Amino acid sequence: MERQSNEAFFWTLFSAGGVIAAILIPVHIFLFGLAFPLGWLPAPSYEHMMALVRLPVVRIYLFVLCSLPLFHWAHRFRYTLFDGLQVKHLNEVIFTLCYGGAVVGTVLAGYLLWNMG
């Protein structure tokens, strides 16, 4: 019996992470890196932000915002090393380090968000 490939799963994580990274992260960078510090928009108070973070739907949003771009990075970096640098002999090591790093980051984000508040 032939073993089924897991490539489709990782390509799905790659594309979802790319969408999140392309659409949502620039919005956060604009708001928290420019608009609030420069006074273009009134900055929310610490208490208001913590009240938002305590909402389950916001925690899920932040979890997705943190985890999917990690898998996008892992997939892109893996194929950059694999195809670009031609280190095909290290495929298993690269796979483990890239996706393992994304899993560790995802677990850490989940832990921090779960225990916040």
C-alpha positions in Angstrom: 0.0 0.0 0.0 1.4 3.4 -1.0 1.8 6.1 1.7 -0.3 9.2 1.0 1.6 12.5 0.8 1.1 15.3 3.3 2.1 18.0 0.8 -1.4 19.2 0.2 -1.9 19.9 3.9 1.3 22.0 4.1 0.5 23.9 0.9 -2.9 24.8 2.5 -1.1 26.1 5.6 1.3 28.0 3.3 -1.5 29.7 1.3 -3.6 30.5 4.4 -0.6 31.9 6.2 0.3 34.0 3.1 -3.1 35.5 3.0 -3.0 36.4 6.7 0.5 37.8 6.3 -0.4 39.9 3.3 -3.7 41.3 4.5 -3.8 41.4 8.3 -0.2 41.9 9.4 0.2 45.2 7.5 -3.0 46.5 9.1 -1.5 45.8 12.6 1.8 47.3 11.6 0.1 50.4 10.4 -2.1 50.8 13.5 0.3 49.9 16.2 3.5 51.1 14.5 2.4 54.3 12.9 -1.2 55.5 13.5 -1.4 55.1 17.3 2.2 56.2 18.2 2.1 59.2 15.8 -1.3 60.3 17.1 -3.1 59.9 13.7 -5.7 57.8 15.6 -6.5 57.8 19.3 -4.6 55.0 21.0 -6.7 52.5 22.9 -5.9 52.3 26.6 -4.2 49.3 28.1 -7.3 48.3 30.0 -9.3 48.4 26.7 -6.8 46.2 24.9 -6.7 43.7 27.8 -10.5 43.6 27.8 -10.4 42.8 24.1 -7.8 40.1 24.5 -9.9 38.4 27.1 -12.7 37.8 24.5 -12.5 34.3 23.1 -13.1 35.4 19.5 -10.1 37.9 19.8 -7.9 35.1 21.2 -8.8 32.9 18.3 -8.0 35.8 15.9 -4.7 36.4 17.6 -3.9 32.7 17.5 -4.5 32.6 13.8 -2.6 35.8 13.3 0.4 34.3 15.0 0.3 30.7 13.8 -0.6 30.6 10.1 2.2 33.0 9.1 4.7 30.8 10.9 3.6 27.9 8.7 3.8 30.1 5.6 7.4 31.0 6.6 8.3 27.4 7.3 7.0 26.2 3.9 8.7 29.1 2.0 12.0 28.7 3.9 12.0 24.9 3.4 11.6 25.2 -0.4 14.1 28.1 -0.5 16.7 25.8 1.0 15.5 22.7 -0.8 15.2 24.2 -4.3 17.3 27.4 -4.2 20.3 26.1 -2.3 20.0 22.5 -3.6 20.4 20.8 -0.2 18.1 17.9 -1.1 20.2 15.5 0.9 19.1 17.3 4.1 15.4 17.2 3.3 14.3 15.4 6.5 16.3 17.7 8.7 15.1 20.9 7.0 11.5 19.6 7.1 11.8 18.9 10.8 13.4 22.2 11.7 11.1 24.4 9.6 7.8 22.8 10.5 9.0 22.0 14.0 9.7 25.7 14.6 6.3 26.6 13.3 4.7 24.0 15.6 6.7 25.3 18.6 5.7 28.9 17.8 2.1 27.8 17.4 2.0 25.9 20.7 3.7 28.9 22.4 1.2 31.3 21.0 -1.7 29.1 22.1 -0.2 28.7 25.6 0.3 32.4 26.1 -3.2 33.3 24.8 -4.8 30.5 26.8 -3.1 31.7 30.1 -3.5 35.4 29.4 -5.8 37.4 31.7 
